[in-house]
Each structure stands twice: as C-alpha cells, then as structure tokens.
Amino acid sequence: MSATKFLAGFLVGGAIGAIAGILLAPKSGEETRALIADTARDTLRRADETVKEIQSKADDVVSDMQRKGDELRDKLQDLINQQKGANQEA
C-alpha cells in the first residue's frame, strides 16, 4: 500500500471518527456545530500539511533521480569517449 493511500485513509478515518463522536455527544446544536467547524478546520490544516510534506518528499526524490541520471549520463559519455580513443589508437 502506498504512503499516500495510507495517509488519505488515516485522515478520512480520523475525520469520520471525530464527527461521529461529536454527533453522539450530548451537547446543544450550537456547540455541536461549532465543534464540527473547528474539527473541519483542523482536519483541513492537517491535510494541507500532509500534502506539503508529500510534495517536499516527491521533490527530493525527483531531484535525486535527476542527479543520478546526470551522473549516469556522464559515466556513459566517458565510456563512449574512452572507446572512441581506443578505436582510434588501434
């Protein structure tokens, strides 16, 4: 299972659990609505933080892959140049 799916499931499950707990708690409608609004804002904030963290990690992975690709390209170019030099000497 990918980390993204796990985090999405975790956030959705947490939100559902929080809302169920709020709705089943013995409070007035006004208090319940305020609590739901606060919970929704908190969930959105956490989801935004999670998305930013995932984006940052993805950017790091892409940068690392680019660096490794550049290194591989340079090594291949060196091998090609060495082979050309060996063929010219022969």
N, C-alpha and C positions, 0 to 999 in steps of 0.2 A: 504494500500500500504506500502511495506516495505521501510525503510530508504535507503537501498542500491539501490533499483529501482528508488526512487525519486532522489537520488544524481546522479545516472548514467544518468537519463533523463535530469536533470538540466545541467550537464556538456555537454552532447551531444547537447542539445538545445542552450546552450551558444556558443559552438563552431560553430554550423551551422549559428547562427545569426551573429557571428563575421566574418565568412568567407563571408557570403552574403553581409555584409556591406562593407567589403574590396573590393570584386569584383565589387560592384556597385559604388564605389568611383572613381572619375575622377583623377587617378594617372597613372604614367608611369608603364610599365610592371615590370621594375626592382624594383621600390618602392613597387609595389603590392606584388611581390614575397618575398621581404624582410619582409614586414608586415605579410604575411601569415606564413613565417618561424618563426617569433617572436611570433605570436599568437599560433602556434602549440607548440612551446617550453613551453610557459606559460601554455597552457592547459594541457600538459603532466605533468608539475611540479605540478599543482593544483590537477590533478587526482592522482598523486603519494602521495601527502599529504593526500588526502581524503582516499585513500586505507590504508595508515599507521594509520590514525585516526580510521578507522573502525576496523582494526586488533587489535589496542590497546583496543578498547571498547569490542571486542569479547574476547580478552584475560582476561579482567577484569570480564566479565560475566562467563567465564569458571572457573576462579579461585573462584569466589563467589559460583558458583554451587558446586564445589568440596568441599569447606569449609562447606557449608550447608549439603552436603551429608555425610561428615565425622561426623558432629555434630549429624545428624540423626542416623547414624550407631552406634555412641557411646551411644546415648539415648536408642536405641533398645537393645544394648548389656546390658546396665544397667537394663532395664526392664526384660530381659531374666534371668539375674543373680538374680534379686530380686524374680522372680517367682520360680527359682530353689531352692532358700533359703527357700521360703515359703512352697514349696512342701516337702522339707527335714524335716522341723520342724513339719509338720503335721503327 
